[in-house]
């Protein structure tokens, strides 16, 4: 099994760490760590902190952040991010 170093940046996450929402989930659900509600105008984009930082020391690993397809379908919205990745070679970017 591979290990992943995780640093909790937002103390609110200590009681609600990212987790698999269902038994068949392919990935963990991240949470938006914001101080107040965020409303975006059509076509607008903003950075939304997840409250965690990860370190991938193994060059054979990659982390990928994708919007939840069910949420996008059910709300007729999109995150503005089609994907984001993190690998040992992109550390600190």
Secondary structure in CASP SS format (residue, H / E / C, confidence):
PFRMAT SS
TARGET T0000
AUTHOR 0000-0000-0000
METHOD secondary structure of the structure
MODEL  1
X C 1.00
X C 1.00
X C 1.00
X C 1.00
X E 1.00
X E 1.00
X E 1.00
X E 1.00
X C 1.00
X C 1.00
X H 1.00
X H 1.00
X H 1.00
X H 1.00
X H 1.00
X C 1.00
X C 1.00
X C 1.00
X E 1.00
X C 1.00
X C 1.00
X C 1.00
X C 1.00
X C 1.00
X C 1.00
X C 1.00
X C 1.00
X C 1.00
X E 1.00
X C 1.00
X C 1.00
X C 1.00
X C 1.00
X C 1.00
X C 1.00
X C 1.00
X C 1.00
X C 1.00
X C 1.00
X C 1.00
X C 1.00
X C 1.00
X C 1.00
X C 1.00
X C 1.00
X C 1.00
X C 1.00
X C 1.00
X C 1.00
X C 1.00
X C 1.00
X E 1.00
X E 1.00
X E 1.00
X E 1.00
X C 1.00
X C 1.00
X C 1.00
X C 1.00
X C 1.00
X C 1.00
X C 1.00
X E 1.00
X E 1.00
X E 1.00
X C 1.00
X C 1.00
X C 1.00
X H 1.00
X H 1.00
X H 1.00
X H 1.00
X H 1.00
X H 1.00
X H 1.00
X C 1.00
X C 1.00
X C 1.00
X C 1.00
X C 1.00
X C 1.00
X C 1.00
X C 1.00
X E 1.00
X E 1.00
X E 1.00
X C 1.00
X H 1.00
X H 1.00
X H 1.00
X C 1.00
X C 1.00
X C 1.00
END
